[in-house]
Amino acid sequence: MSGIRLFLIGDDWSGTGPANVTKAYREHLPKNTLYLEERIKVKRAIELALKMKKADCAFFSGHSRQNILGMKLAAMRGIPSIYLMHGCVEFENILNKVPNDKMADDEREMMKAADLILGVSRQFETWLKDHYPKYKNKIMHLTNGIDWDSLKVDDSEEEREDFSIISVGGGMPRKRIVNICKAIELLRKSGISGIKLTVAGADGADTEEINGFEFVENVGLVDSVELFKLYKKSKVFVQNSIFETFGLAPVEALLSGCDVLLSKECGVLSSLGGIKDTDVINDHEDIGEIASKLREIMLKGNNSRILSCTDKEHTSWENRSKELMAIAEKMVKQKKSSRGQH
């Protein structure tokens, strides 16, 4: 068992992607780990202050005003703060054409206050260092785990359609689904006339343009059961995001039998084995590249290669939690030695 006591702080109940990550850590970290139990803000603030006194290291999952308070309390106690960044709200809100200065300010304040910033994938670590160079010496990554058992899918066979493509993200501009549409249009003109695209997800700034392509079926927001049914009918899952810190959709699609084509920005590539250049879109704006790689994957496939080469044990939450504890122990030692030198 670890010799230090970690305090895990963050939303683990709302069902969002970041909340599910926090919940997974909660289920796999050592039994002596401290957590917040209160849901009412004022009571949570009191609980935060009381439990911080018992902790050796504070681990903040996601950004919030309360987490800023937590970092200040940790600093007062002289214990290290680790900030797990699931995404970058400042950048994502601008990309999706919904800028929010308040959220951006909170996020920057947490980055400044943290002793260590962890991106949720190797790709995101690189991106953070490029975009926030003044913090590059305290940025690392701890790739999200994958709960392979819970992702086991229904074995019932849907009839898979040879030229059916699926993409998730709706009309969100950062998903660049419009460029997938343009690539498919290119393939249809070259003779693959039966190819069609299913788009799932909420409407956004690009929805109208996406719906303008005759081969698109936009199903909007669907629940996970319906989404898995769509995966099982589809040949290829394409994610052409210009920014994707992690995201489980490609794993869900693989486990449903889809082949996958992912932009190089997709953080989940950190967890997948057997990846070749033909599986990765190097330029999300290059319609020709997307089209040629899509054609190759439709002909040759990559599902069994990727799944058989992916190390499920290494990518498990149990393993990630051990990595987190090793990082936390190192931070505690560094903090103690730096205090001893002053």
C-alpha positions as CSV (number, residue, x, y, z in Angstrom):
1,M,0.0,0.0,0.0
2,S,1.1,3.5,-0.7
3,G,2.9,5.4,2.1
4,I,1.1,8.7,1.3
5,R,-2.6,9.8,1.5
6,L,-4.1,11.3,-1.6
7,F,-7.1,13.7,-1.6
8,L,-9.1,13.2,-4.8
9,I,-11.2,16.3,-5.6
10,G,-13.6,16.7,-8.5
11,D,-17.0,15.8,-9.8
12,D,-17.6,12.1,-9.9
13,W,-21.4,12.0,-10.1
14,S,-22.7,14.0,-13.1
15,G,-22.1,11.4,-15.8
16,T,-19.9,13.6,-18.0
17,G,-16.7,12.2,-19.5
18,P,-14.5,13.9,-16.9
19,A,-16.8,12.8,-14.1
20,N,-16.5,9.2,-15.3
21,V,-12.7,9.5,-15.2
22,T,-12.9,10.9,-11.6
23,K,-15.3,8.0,-10.6
24,A,-12.9,5.4,-12.1
25,Y,-10.0,6.8,-10.1
26,R,-12.2,6.7,-7.0
27,E,-12.9,3.0,-7.5
28,H,-9.3,2.0,-8.0
29,L,-7.1,4.3,-5.8
30,P,-5.9,3.0,-2.4
31,K,-8.5,2.6,0.4
32,N,-7.0,5.4,2.5
33,T,-7.7,8.0,-0.3
34,L,-9.8,11.0,0.8
35,Y,-12.8,12.1,-1.3
36,L,-15.5,14.8,-1.1
37,E,-18.9,13.5,-0.2
38,E,-20.9,16.7,0.1
39,R,-22.9,18.0,-2.9
40,I,-23.9,21.4,-1.5
41,K,-21.3,24.0,-2.3
42,V,-20.9,25.6,1.1
43,K,-20.7,22.2,2.8
44,R,-18.2,21.0,0.2
45,A,-16.0,24.0,0.9
46,I,-15.9,23.2,4.7
47,E,-15.3,19.5,3.9
48,L,-12.5,20.5,1.5
49,A,-10.7,22.5,4.3
50,L,-11.1,19.8,6.9
51,K,-9.9,16.9,4.7
52,M,-7.0,18.9,3.3
53,K,-5.5,18.8,6.8
54,K,-5.3,15.0,6.6
55,A,-3.8,14.8,3.1
56,D,-0.2,14.5,1.8
57,C,-1.1,15.4,-1.8
58,A,-4.2,17.0,-3.5
59,F,-5.3,15.6,-6.9
60,F,-7.8,17.9,-8.7
61,S,-9.7,16.3,-11.5
62,G,-11.1,19.0,-13.8
63,H,-11.5,22.8,-13.3
64,S,-13.9,24.7,-11.1
65,R,-14.0,27.6,-8.7
66,Q,-14.0,25.2,-5.8
67,N,-10.9,23.5,-7.1
68,I,-9.1,26.9,-7.1
69,L,-10.0,27.3,-3.4
70,G,-8.7,23.7,-2.9
71,M,-5.3,24.6,-4.5
72,K,-5.0,27.7,-2.2
73,L,-5.7,25.5,0.9
74,A,-3.1,22.9,-0.3
75,A,-0.5,25.7,-0.8
76,M,-1.2,27.0,2.7
77,R,-0.6,23.5,4.1
78,G,2.5,23.1,2.0
79,I,1.3,20.0,0.1
80,P,1.5,19.5,-3.7
81,S,-1.4,20.1,-6.0
82,I,-1.8,17.9,-9.1
83,Y,-4.2,19.2,-11.8
84,L,-5.6,16.6,-14.2
85,M,-6.7,18.5,-17.3
86,H,-9.4,16.6,-19.3
87,G,-9.5,19.3,-22.0
88,C,-8.9,23.0,-22.5
89,V,-12.1,24.9,-22.1
90,E,-10.5,28.1,-23.3
91,F,-9.5,26.6,-26.7
92,E,-12.5,24.3,-27.1
93,N,-15.1,27.1,-26.5
94,I,-13.4,29.3,-29.1
95,L,-13.3,26.3,-31.6
96,N,-17.0,25.6,-31.0
97,K,-17.8,29.3,-31.4
98,V,-19.0,29.7,-27.8
99,P,-16.2,31.7,-26.0
100,N,-16.4,32.0,-22.3
101,D,-13.9,34.3,-20.6
102,K,-14.9,33.3,-17.0
103,M,-14.3,29.6,-17.6
104,A,-11.0,30.4,-19.4
105,D,-9.8,32.6,-16.5
106,D,-10.6,29.8,-14.0
107,E,-8.7,27.3,-16.0
108,R,-5.7,29.6,-16.3
109,E,-5.8,30.2,-12.6
110,M,-5.6,26.5,-11.9
111,M,-2.8,26.0,-14.3
112,K,-0.8,28.7,-12.6
113,A,-1.5,27.4,-9.0
114,A,-0.8,23.7,-9.7
115,D,2.5,22.1,-8.9
116,L,2.0,19.6,-11.7
117,I,-0.4,19.6,-14.7
118,L,-1.3,16.2,-16.2
119,G,-2.9,15.9,-19.6
120,V,-5.1,12.8,-20.2
121,S,-3.0,11.6,-23.2
122,R,0.5,12.0,-24.6
123,Q,-1.0,14.0,-27.5
124,F,-2.6,16.5,-25.1
125,E,0.6,16.9,-23.1
126,T,2.4,18.0,-26.3
127,W,-0.4,20.3,-27.2
128,L,-0.4,21.9,-23.7
129,K,3.3,22.5,-23.8
130,D,3.0,24.2,-27.3
131,H,0.1,26.4,-26.2
132,Y,1.2,27.2,-22.7
133,P,5.0,27.3,-22.9
134,K,5.4,29.1,-19.6
135,Y,4.1,26.0,-17.8
136,K,5.9,23.4,-20.0
137,N,8.3,22.4,-17.2
138,K,5.4,21.3,-15.0
139,I,3.3,19.6,-17.7
140,M,3.3,15.7,-18.1
141,H,0.6,13.2,-19.0
142,L,-1.3,10.4,-17.4
143,T,-3.3,8.7,-20.1
144,N,-6.9,7.8,-19.1
145,G,-7.6,4.2,-18.4
146,I,-10.1,2.1,-20.2
147,D,-12.7,-0.1,-18.4
148,W,-12.6,-3.0,-20.9
149,D,-15.1,-5.1,-18.9
150,S,-17.8,-2.5,-18.9
151,L,-17.3,-1.8,-22.6
152,K,-18.0,-5.4,-23.6
153,V,-20.7,-5.1,-26.2
154,D,-23.8,-7.2,-27.1
155,D,-22.7,-10.0,-29.4
156,S,-25.9,-10.0,-31.4
157,E,-25.0,-9.4,-35.0
158,E,-26.5,-6.5,-36.9
159,E,-26.1,-6.6,-40.6
160,R,-23.0,-4.6,-41.3
161,E,-23.1,-2.5,-44.5
162,D,-19.9,-2.5,-46.6
163,F,-19.9,1.2,-47.5
164,S,-21.3,2.6,-44.3
165,I,-19.3,5.2,-42.4
166,I,-20.2,6.6,-38.9
167,S,-18.9,9.7,-37.1
168,V,-19.9,11.1,-33.7
169,G,-19.9,14.8,-32.6
170,G,-22.8,16.2,-34.5
171,G,-22.3,19.8,-35.7
172,M,-19.4,20.6,-33.4
173,P,-16.8,22.4,-35.6
174,R,-13.8,20.9,-33.8
175,K,-14.9,17.4,-35.0
176,R,-14.4,18.5,-38.6
177,I,-17.2,16.2,-39.9
178,V,-17.7,18.5,-42.9
179,N,-14.3,17.4,-44.2
180,I,-15.4,13.7,-43.8
181,C,-18.4,14.6,-45.9
182,K,-16.2,16.2,-48.6
183,A,-13.9,13.2,-48.6
184,I,-16.9,10.8,-49.1
185,E,-18.2,13.1,-51.9
186,L,-14.8,12.6,-53.6
187,L,-15.0,8.8,-53.2
188,R,-18.5,8.8,-54.6
189,K,-17.4,10.7,-57.6
190,S,-14.5,8.2,-58.1
191,G,-17.0,5.4,-58.4
192,I,-17.9,4.2,-54.8
193,S,-21.4,5.4,-55.2
194,G,-23.0,3.3,-52.4
195,I,-21.0,5.0,-49.6
196,K,-23.0,6.8,-46.9
197,L,-22.4,8.6,-43.6
198,T,-24.3,8.4,-40.4
199,V,-23.7,11.4,-38.1
200,A,-24.6,11.2,-34.4
201,G,-24.5,14.0,-31.8
202,A,-26.0,17.3,-31.0
203,D,-26.6,20.1,-33.5
204,G,-23.9,22.8,-33.8
205,A,-22.4,25.4,-36.1
206,D,-21.7,22.9,-38.8
207,T,-25.0,21.0,-38.8
208,E,-26.6,22.8,-41.7
209,E,-23.6,22.2,-44.0
210,I,-23.4,18.5,-43.0
211,N,-27.1,18.0,-43.6
212,G,-26.6,19.5,-47.1
213,F,-24.8,16.3,-48.3
214,E,-27.3,13.9,-49.8
215,F,-25.6,10.7,-48.5
216,V,-25.7,11.9,-44.8
217,E,-28.1,10.5,-42.3
218,N,-28.0,12.8,-39.2
219,V,-29.6,10.9,-36.3
220,G,-28.9,13.6,-33.7
221,L,-28.3,12.8,-30.1
222,V,-28.9,9.1,-29.3
223,D,-28.4,7.0,-26.2
224,S,-25.5,4.6,-25.8
225,V,-27.7,1.5,-26.7
226,E,-28.8,3.1,-30.0
227,L,-25.2,4.3,-30.7
228,F,-23.8,0.7,-30.3
229,K,-26.5,-0.5,-32.7
230,L,-25.3,2.1,-35.2
231,Y,-21.7,1.0,-34.7
232,K,-22.6,-2.6,-35.4
233,K,-24.2,-1.7,-38.7
234,S,-21.2,0.5,-39.8
235,K,-18.0,-0.5,-41.6
236,V,-15.7,2.4,-40.6
237,F,-15.8,4.8,-37.6
238,V,-14.1,8.1,-38.5
239,Q,-12.9,10.8,-36.0
240,N,-11.4,13.8,-37.7
241,S,-11.1,16.0,-34.7
242,I,-8.7,19.0,-34.7
243,F,-8.6,18.6,-30.9
244,E,-9.5,15.5,-28.9
245,T,-7.7,15.0,-25.6
246,F,-8.9,11.4,-25.2
247,G,-12.4,10.2,-26.0
248,L,-13.8,6.6,-25.8
249,A,-15.9,6.6,-28.9
250,P,-13.1,4.9,-31.1
251,V,-12.7,2.1,-28.5
252,E,-16.5,1.6,-28.4
253,A,-16.6,1.4,-32.2
254,L,-13.6,-1.0,-32.3
255,L,-15.3,-3.3,-29.8
256,S,-18.5,-3.2,-31.9
257,G,-16.5,-4.5,-34.9
258,C,-15.9,-1.2,-36.8
259,D,-12.6,-0.4,-38.5
260,V,-11.4,3.1,-37.4
261,L,-9.7,6.1,-39.0
262,L,-8.6,8.7,-36.5
263,S,-6.9,12.1,-36.8
264,K,-3.4,12.3,-35.2
265,E,-4.9,14.7,-32.6
266,C,-7.0,11.9,-31.0
267,G,-5.5,11.2,-27.6
268,V,-6.9,7.7,-27.5
269,L,-4.2,6.7,-30.0
270,S,-1.9,6.7,-26.8
271,S,-3.8,3.5,-25.7
272,L,-4.2,1.7,-29.0
273,G,-1.7,-0.8,-30.4
274,G,-0.8,-1.8,-33.9
275,I,-1.5,1.6,-35.4
276,K,-0.1,2.2,-38.9
277,D,0.1,5.5,-40.8
278,T,-2.8,4.4,-42.9
279,D,-5.0,4.4,-39.8
280,V,-4.2,8.0,-39.0
281,I,-5.2,11.3,-40.6
282,N,-2.2,13.6,-40.4
283,D,-4.0,16.7,-41.7
284,H,-7.6,17.0,-40.8
285,E,-8.1,19.6,-43.5
286,D,-6.6,17.4,-46.3
287,I,-9.7,16.0,-48.1
288,G,-7.6,13.9,-50.4
289,E,-5.7,12.2,-47.5
290,I,-9.0,11.5,-45.7
291,A,-10.5,10.0,-48.9
292,S,-7.5,7.8,-49.8
293,K,-7.1,6.4,-46.2
294,L,-10.9,5.8,-45.9
295,R,-10.8,3.9,-49.2
296,E,-7.9,1.7,-48.0
297,I,-9.5,0.9,-44.7
298,M,-12.8,0.0,-46.4
299,L,-10.8,-2.4,-48.6
300,K,-8.3,-3.9,-46.0
301,G,-9.8,-3.2,-42.6
302,N,-7.8,-2.7,-39.3
303,N,-10.2,-3.8,-36.5
304,S,-8.6,-7.2,-35.6
305,R,-5.0,-5.8,-35.9
306,I,-5.6,-2.9,-33.6
307,L,-7.6,-4.9,-31.0
308,S,-5.1,-7.8,-30.9
309,C,-2.1,-5.4,-30.5
310,T,-3.7,-3.3,-27.7
311,D,-2.5,-4.1,-24.2
312,K,-5.7,-4.3,-22.1
313,E,-3.9,-4.7,-18.8
314,H,-1.5,-1.8,-19.3
315,T,-4.4,0.5,-20.3
316,S,-6.6,-0.5,-17.3
317,W,-7.7,1.9,-14.6
318,E,-6.0,-0.3,-12.0
319,N,-2.7,0.3,-13.8
320,R,-3.4,4.1,-14.3
321,S,-4.2,4.4,-10.6
322,K,-0.8,2.9,-9.6
323,E,0.9,5.3,-12.0
324,L,-0.9,8.2,-10.4
325,M,0.2,7.1,-6.9
326,A,3.8,6.9,-8.1
327,I,3.6,10.4,-9.5
328,A,2.0,11.7,-6.2
329,E,4.7,10.1,-4.1
330,K,7.4,11.7,-6.2
331,M,5.7,15.1,-5.8
332,V,5.5,14.8,-2.1
333,K,9.2,13.9,-1.8
334,Q,10.1,16.9,-4.0
335,K,7.9,19.2,-2.0
336,K,9.5,18.0,1.3
337,S,13.1,18.3,-0.1
338,S,12.4,21.9,-1.4
339,R,11.0,22.9,2.0
340,G,14.1,21.5,3.7
341,Q,16.3,23.7,1.5
342,H,14.6,26.9,2.6
